[in-house]
């Protein structure tokens, strides 16, 4: 229901803003912009799904190899004590647990292309346990919100963008992003646990969370000891070595256990195309709505209103320059990326605004996109409180990014 109101609201607000510009300012091109935006974003939605088809087929095939080789079961056993407490609706050692830990691991390494197929596989496996197929289960909501919080240990892509935009030290946002994304993830976990009455003070939960915090702290310590120029190189090598090692591990275990890895891969890869086709309508729907909202000028008007408010009360409004990225981040990943690059180009990659948009981009993931892709892949229409909690985690992540940026760079 929440997604229905958000989706319809984008179109209605866009229409009102466009009508105002047509009547008051005499902008006769505004409705052409809106219509052109619907065509462009429809094309974008299809292109994203088309791009995902190959990636999904690859990783769905590899996951099937890992599943038949027993690697997924071993991963499930590793995280079972923790996951059975925050995902109480999933049986112990269920295959979904292995898929989820692989998804979270890929996200933490900043490997989005690998994380999405793993997440879709986990969502599909959880759907088999869902008694109401059109309604998101508690486990699916928890998984989605933890994904939208975007926990990332190695924000490689953002460092690459900063290097391209002329930053003196592209990796200087590494520790701020770790802190911001950690705060976002914890806030998402807490808000969903409140809804689902999950006890986060359980000893096992606290132990696993403590290990996660120690891992983040260790990453901060290790990378902080390196020269800035080394961080980007090490993170790139580390991410790709780990990723390819997982592929080799799956295939190696399959060969050891005399599993026909090739046939298993083909079997799993067939599902990638089916999922890609399923998510096209959901992607087109949400991307077109966001596109007309931006094309109407509503986003610019909202930002101007916020900036005026802070100027009026005498607060430092420097962070308002970064707000377009922060506000767009929950709505559109490509839109937020474009606004991030625009801010760095306008104000400089090493300006406060340039660094702040980088931290915002790494602090969270795109809630509405994740909802459209993940829930759309299993035909879930009733999202319950998933979007509310996802947007809350995004909001906390953006606010954290603002304060942390002032702390490190202000």
N, C-alpha and C positions, 0 to 999 in steps of 0.2 A: 504493500500500500504506500509506503514512504517513497519508494522509487517511482510509483505512478504519479504522485504529487510533484516530485522533483522534475520528472520528465515533462509533464504538462506545463509546469511553471516556467521552464526555460522557453517554451514556445510562446506562452501568453505574455511573458515579460518582454520578449524580443518583439512581439507584435506591437505592444504598447509603445515601446521606445521608438520603433521604426515609424509608427503612425505620428508620433510627436514630431519627429524630425521632418517628416513629409509636410505636415501642416504648418509647423512653427518656423522651421529653418529653411523650408523649401528644397530639401534634399530629395530630388526625384530619382536618385539612383539607389536609395536605401533598400527598397524592396527587391531590386535586382540583386543587390549584395546578399540579401537573405536567401533568395532562391538559388543563386550560384553557390552559396555556402552549403545548401542541402545536397547539391550535386557533388561538390568537392568532397564533403565528408562521407557521403555514401560510397564514393570511390575509395576513400581512405579506409573505411571499414572493411571493404572487400579486399583491398590490398593487404591489410594487416592479416586477415584470415588466410589469404593466399600465401603470404610469407610464413605464417605459422604452420601451414600444411606440411611443408618439408621438415621443419624443426620438430613438430609433433610426431610425425612418422618416425623420425630418427630416434627420438627419446622414448616414445612408446615401445618401439622395437627393442631398444636396449633395456628398458625396464622389464619387459617380458623375459628377456634373457636372464636378467638378474633374479627375477622371481622364480623361474624354473631351476636356476642354479642354486637357489637357497640363500642368496646374498640378502635379499629383501627381508627374509625371515630373521636373519641374524641382526639386521639393523632394528627390526621391530623388537627383538628381545633386549637390545641395548637400551632403548628408550621406554620400554614398556612400563617400568615402575612410575615414571614421571607422567607419561601420556595417559595411563589409565586413571590418573587423578584429575588431570585437566580436560581429558576427553572420556568421561565415565561411561558414555554411551557406546564406546568402541571396545569390543572384547580384547582381552589380553593377547598379545602377539598377533593381532589381526594384520593382514598385509598393508592396510592403509597406514599403519604406523611407520613402516619402513619407507613408504612413498612420501609421507609427510616430513620425515627427518631428512630425506634427500632434497626435498623442496626447500626446507629451511636452510640446509647447508649451502645449496646453490645460491640462494638469496644472500646469505651472509658473505659469500665470496664475490657477490656482484655479477653473477652469471645469469642474467635474466632469461636468456634464450633456453637454458637448460631448466631453470626453475619452473617456468610455466607448464611444460609438458608433465613434469613430476607432480605439480600441484593439481593439474587436471586429472591425472591418474588417481591421486589421493581422493579427490572429490568424487570421482566415479565409484571408487571402492566404498566410500562412506555412504553414497547413495544407495548401495545394495543393502545397507542396514537401516535405511530411513523408512519408517512406516508410512509417512505421508509424502509421496513422491513430488508433489508440487510445492512443498513447504520446507524451508531450510531447517535442518535438525540442529540441536545444540552443538554437536561436534563440528558440523559444517560452518556454523557461525563463528565458533572459536577459531577454527583454522583460517577462515577468510579474514577475520580481523587481525590475526597475527601476521598474515600476509600483507595487509594494507599498511601495517605499521612499518613494514620495510626494513627489518633489522639487517644492516649491512656492515660487515667488518672491513671490506676492501672496496671502496667506492671508485673503482678503476675508471669507469666511463666518465665520471665527473672530472677526475684529474686530467683525462685526455682532453676534454672540452676546455678546461682552464689553460692547458698548455697551448692549444690551438688559438686561444684568445689572447695570448701573450703574457700570461701570469709569470712573474719572476720565479715563484715557487709553487708550482701547480698542486703540490700535495700539502700545502699549509692548512687546508680545510679537513685533513684526515681525522684528527682528534676531535674537532668540533662536530663532525658528522657522526662519529662513533657515539659521542655523548647524546646528541639530539635523537638519533635513531633508537638508542637504548631507552631513553625516556619515553619515546613514542610507543615502543613495544611493551614496556612495563605498564603504561597507562591503558593500552588496549587489553592486556591480560587482566588487569584489575577490574575494568569496567564490565567485561564479559563475565568474569568470575562472580561479580556482584549479581548480575542478572541470573546466572545459573546456580548461584549459591555454592560455589566451589571454594573449599577451604585452602587458601594459599599459604596458611601457616603450618600446614602439614610438614612433618620433618623431611619426608622424601622430596616434596616440592621445593622446600627451602634449600635442600642439598643441591638439587639440579640447578636451581636458579643461582645459587652461590657459585657453582662451577661455571655457569654462563657469564656471570659478572667477572669471575676470575679470568676467563678466556678473553673478555673484552679488555680488562685491565692489562693482561699480558700483552695483547696486541698493541695497545697504546704504548706500553713501556718499550717493547721491541722496536716499533717503528719510530718512536721518539728519539731513540739512540742513533738512528741512521741520518746520513746527510739527506737533505730534502730531495736531491736529484736521484737518490737510490730508492726512495720509497715507491715511486711509480714503477720502476723496473722490477723490483722485488715482488710487488703485488701482482703485476702482470704474469710473471713467471710462476709464482706460487699458485695463482688461480688456475692457470691452464695445466700445470703439472698435476694438481689434485683432480681436476676434471677428467683428464685423459687416463689417469690412474684408476679412476672409478670404472671407466669403460673397459680397460684391460682386466681389472679385477672380475667384472661380471663375465667376460668372455673366458678368462682363465678358469674360473670356478665351474663354468658350464662344461668346458673341455675336461676338467678333472672328474666331474661327475657324469661324464659321458652323455651330456645333454646336447642335442643337435642345435647349436647356437644359431645357425643360419635360419633354420625353419622357425625357431622361436622368435627371432627378430622379425621375420616376415609376418608372422601371426600378430605380433604386437603392433607393427607398423601400419597394418590395415586400419586399425582403430584411429590413427592420427587423422586420416582424411575425414572420417565420419564426424569426429569432434570438431574439426575446422569448419565443416559445413553447418553444424548445429549452431555455432556461435555467431555466424554472419548476421542474422537478424538482430541479435542483441547488441552487437557492436555498432551496426548501422543506426539503430534506434538511439543509443546514448551519444554517439559521436555527432550525429546530425543535430540533436538538441543542443549540445554544447556549442556546436559551430554557429547556429543562428543566434545564440545568446551572445557570443563574442562579436559577430558581425553587426548586430544591432547597436552596439555601443554601450550595452548595459554594464558590461564589465568595467569599462573605462569610467562610467558614471559612478559606479559603486566605489571604485578606488579614489576618485576625486572627492567624493563625500567623506570617506574615511580620513583622507589627508587633511581636508578642511577642518574636520573635527579636532584632530590633534594639533593643528596650527592654532586653532581658536583657543584651546586651553593652555597653550604655551609649551607643549611637550615637543621633544626632539622628533621630528617627522622624517628623519633620514631613512628609517626602516621602511617608510611608505614606498620608496623606490623599488623595494624588493617584494612588496605585497602582491603585485600581479602574479609572480611565480608561486607565492605561498597560497593564494586563493585558487589558482588554476591547478595546483598539484593534485588535490583530491578528485578533480574532474577529468583531466586529460593529461596523460604523460607526455605526449608529443607537444601539446600546447604549452605545458610548463617548461619543457626543454627549450622551446623556441623563445619563450619569455626570458628564461635564464640567460640564453646567449645574447638576446637583445639588451638586457640590463648590463651584461659585461661589456658589450660593444659600446653602449652609451656612456657608462660611468667608469669603465675600466675594470679589468679582471681583478686588480688588486685593490680596488676601492672597497669601502665597507659594504656598499650595496652589491658589488660584484661577488664578494666573498659570502655575503649573507644568502644570496639566491642559490649559491652552490651548496651551502649547508641545508637550506630548505629542500632542495632537490634530492639530497641524500637522506633526509630525515624520515621521509615517509614514502609510501607507494600511492598509486592512483586508485582510490576507493571505488569509484563508479566503473572504471574499466575492469578492475578485478571482479566486481560483482557481475558485470555483464558477461565476462568470459567464463568465470568459474561456475556461477549458478546457471548461466545459459547452457553450458556444456551438458548439464544433467536436467535441463528443463524445469528448474525451480523458478516459480513465479512469486511466491510469498516469502519475502526476505526477512520478515519479523523485525528484530531490532539490529540486524547485521549492519545496515547502512548507518544507523545512528551511532553505533559503537565504533565503526570504521572511521566515520567523519570526526568523532571525538578524538580518536587516536591521532588522526591527521592534524587536527586543530592543536592538540598538545605538542605534537612534533614541530609544527610551524612556530608556535610561541617559544618553545625551547630553542629553536634555531635562532630566533631574534635575540634572545637574552645571551645565548652562548656566543653569538657573533660579536655582540657588544663587549662581552667579557674578553674575548681573544683579540679582537681587531678594532674595537671602538676607541 
